[in-house]
Amino acid sequence: MPTAEKNTTVSDLSKKMSQADAIFLADFSGIDVAAVTELRRTLRAAGVDYQVVKNRLAKLAAKDAGLDSLGAYLEGPTAMAFVQDDPVAPAKILQKFIDGGGKLAIKSGYVDGQILTPEAVGQLAKLPSRDELLAKVLGSIQAPLYGLSAVLTALLRGTVVALAAIRDQKAEAEGTPA
């Protein structure tokens, strides 16, 4: 029999799932309190909501949010990371935690309407962040413009130098100082 508290939990989870740009599911068994506190702090700093969920309630919430396919990964101890912006940053944080000896295991991910395998989440973590990609694109756009600017400046500088040389030659031929 559902209680008001469980209904509220399902409603909140469903809202978070439907509003999230990405969701990462992880098995957190074996993590000590200090490590999970550090992980939560790091994720919070990146704007990620990390929460331990009850699988039965999370399955109901996923169904309400239209994410039935996540239900298959909601077995065993499960924590969910809800991402609002760039999905690469939290994937990097989770992978760094795992690489640093954290006993976290990625179960799955949900990005842009697709379910990701743990390997795909690892590949996502290897991608440059959104800010890095934007900086590279901006650099690619600016480089030709700087080159064009340098060429035009060199042409003008060359013309000025040539005109100054002609002026000096004429002044020297006339015998007057330049």
C-alpha positions, 0 to 999 in steps of 0.5 A, spaced: 500 500 500 503 506 497 504 511 503 504 519 502 511 519 503 512 514 497 508 517 493 512 524 494 518 520 493 516 517 486 513 524 484 520 527 486 524 522 482 520 522 476 520 530 476 528 529 476 528 524 471 524 528 466 528 534 467 535 531 467 539 532 460 543 526 463 542 520 468 548 516 471 546 509 475 551 507 479 552 501 484 555 504 490 556 498 495 563 497 499 564 505 499 565 508 505 562 514 508 568 519 507 569 517 500 561 518 498 561 524 502 567 527 497 564 524 491 557 528 493 561 534 494 565 534 488 558 532 484 554 538 487 560 543 485 559 540 478 551 542 479 549 534 479 544 531 484 547 525 486 542 521 490 541 513 493 534 511 491 530 505 492 529 500 486 522 499 486 520 507 487 525 508 482 522 503 477 515 507 478 518 514 477 522 511 471 515 509 468 512 515 470 517 519 466 517 515 460 524 512 461 522 504 462 528 502 459 532 504 465 528 499 469 532 493 467 538 497 471 535 498 477 537 492 481 542 492 487 544 498 491 543 504 486 545 511 486 543 516 481 546 522 478 541 527 475 545 532 470 542 538 468 547 541 463 554 538 460 553 530 461 561 529 460 563 533 466 559 528 471 562 522 467 569 525 468 568 525 476 565 518 476 570 515 472 576 519 476 573 516 482 573 509 480 580 510 477 582 513 484 580 506 487 573 508 489 569 502 489 563 505 485 561 501 479 557 504 473 551 501 471 548 505 466 547 512 463 541 515 459 544 521 455 540 524 449 534 519 449 539 513 449 541 508 454 549 507 455 553 501 457 558 502 462 563 502 457 560 508 453 559 512 460 567 511 460 568 513 453 564 519 454 568 521 460 574 521 455 571 526 451 573 533 452 568 537 456 563 542 452 567 548 454 573 545 451 570 543 445 567 550 444 574 553 445 577 549 440 571 551 435 572 558 437 580 557 436 579 554 429 574 560 427 579 565 429 585 562 427 584 564 419 581 571 421 588 572 425 592 570 419 588 574 414 589 580 419 597 579 419 597 578 411 593 585 410 597 588 415 604 586 412 601 588 405 600 595 408 606 595 412 610 593 405 607 599 402 608 604 407 616 602 407 616 602 399 613 609 399 618 611 404 624 609 400 621 612 394 620 619 398 627 618 400 630 616 393 627 623 390 629 627 396 636 624 395 636 626 388 633 633 389 639 634 394 634 636 400 633 632 406 627 627 407 
